[in-house]
């Protein structure tokens, strides 16, 4: 019995010594620091080849400027300004709020080129601001996704009145908790929607043009007389949603919001059609009925 106990004690001591030796040997292990995040690629390296009908020449000519803001995944958000001399009208054009609507970013870039290279002299000079890709996380995902990398539908994340009650109810009952249309945990919870909100606050646009796809119609929210058509897209006001840009900007803040719904999310209209849409937008802006810059929409 004593022999068995002694053997057990010796074996236990040996195991403890081995464990101590292993611990002691592990203590001086040097942890290598995590590598610093890679610098963001220039936007055109990411966008060209991803967006339909966007060449490197078109993208480079956009002269996109980093804003300092980043997406949920940390991708820089870009904008481009085309200021008019003594401009009193400010127009904000936004593309790719939904990441799987690739054509919307492309059209914004084509319109940016027209604004810069073929300026049209309107009765009131215009300062254009373009945000061609609000949702780079969704656009650059494979496959592209409607939401941002946090799974939030950015076009349901703006601070419309009673958002806390209405957004959740609409999502649960009307969409049956469709994950592609989740409004997020609270209004402006996402860096992308906060960025656009800040642009609206600082730039103070008299008009917002939001490019979407693929319903092939023209929508409008807010004061003023809406355009009847842009190119082959005809006015068909489809209503508002809790947390949408049209609801927040057009209804709540009183900024006219033109929503362009392209007919195809993966293919742009022909160049001539995009140009005609642009010219129709300018024509509407120049009409007295547009009421831009007038808080009463006259």
Beta strands, then each sheet from edge to edge (+ up, - down):
strand 1: 65-70
strand 2: 76-82
strand 3: 89-94
strand 4: 126-131
strand 5: 207-213
strand 6: 217-221
strand 7: 229-230
strand 8: 233-234
strand 9: 256-262
sheet 1: 1+ 2- 4+ 3+ 5+ 9+ 6-
sheet 2: 7+ 8-
end
